[in-house]
Amino acid sequence: EEGDSEDGLDVVGRDAEDDYWTPRRIERAAQRGFDLKQRGDRWELKLSMSSLDPPLSEEGMECYCTWLRNRLMSFREENGVQPLRRCC
């Protein structure tokens, strides 16, 4: 099959695992691992991205960080800066 080889490199020399983490897959994993909810007068933030298989590539991590930054900016625009500063 084109793009496959025994050493794990595709025809253009990229690591085949890097291709797994498309922006869509990263977004789905990020959404599953993102939990932000209000408990009384405080917010609770939980991030979970462990046990991903295959692990995120460097490019995948950059994409995840961009997604997370945008998600937190949206929250800040909707709720102000104090909830994030006081979340646990």
C-alpha positions in Angstrom: 0.0 0.0 0.0 1.4 3.4 -0.9 2.7 5.4 2.0 3.5 2.3 4.1 7.0 1.0 4.8 8.6 -1.4 7.3 10.5 1.4 9.0 7.3 3.5 9.7 8.1 6.3 7.3 5.7 7.2 4.6 6.7 8.1 1.0 7.6 11.7 1.9 9.7 10.8 4.8 7.4 11.7 7.7 6.8 9.5 10.6 3.6 7.6 10.0 2.4 8.2 13.7 2.6 12.0 13.1 -0.1 11.7 10.5 -2.5 10.1 12.9 -3.0 13.3 14.9 -5.0 15.4 12.6 -6.5 18.6 13.9 -9.9 16.9 14.0 -8.6 14.0 16.1 -6.8 16.4 18.4 -9.9 18.5 18.9 -12.0 15.4 19.8 -9.4 14.2 22.3 -9.1 17.7 23.7 -12.8 18.1 24.2 -13.0 14.7 25.9 -10.2 15.7 28.2 -11.5 19.2 29.1 -13.8 19.5 32.0 -14.7 23.0 33.3 -17.6 23.3 35.6 -18.9 25.7 38.3 -19.1 24.4 41.8 -20.7 27.0 44.0 -18.8 30.3 43.6 -15.7 28.5 42.2 -14.8 26.9 38.9 -13.1 23.5 38.6 -10.8 22.8 35.7 -9.6 19.3 34.8 -7.4 18.5 31.9 -6.7 15.0 30.9 -4.6 14.0 27.9 -2.8 11.0 29.3 -2.8 7.5 27.7 -3.2 8.8 24.1 -2.2 6.1 21.7 -0.2 6.9 19.8 1.3 9.7 21.9 1.0 13.3 20.6 3.7 14.3 18.2 5.4 17.7 18.7 3.1 19.2 16.0 0.1 17.5 17.7 1.0 19.1 21.0 1.3 22.5 19.4 -2.2 22.0 17.9 -3.5 21.0 21.3 -2.0 24.0 23.0 -3.6 26.3 20.4 -7.0 24.6 20.9 -6.6 25.0 24.7 -5.6 28.6 24.5 -8.6 29.4 22.3 -10.9 27.5 24.5 -9.7 29.4 27.6 -9.9 32.7 25.8 -13.5 32.0 24.9 -14.3 31.2 28.5 -12.6 34.4 29.7 -14.6 36.5 27.2 -17.8 34.9 28.4 -17.0 34.9 32.2 -14.2 37.4 32.8 -10.7 36.7 34.1 -11.5 36.1 37.8 -13.1 32.6 37.4 -9.9 31.2 35.8 -7.7 32.9 38.3 -9.7 31.3 41.1 -10.4 27.9 39.6 -9.0 24.8 41.4 
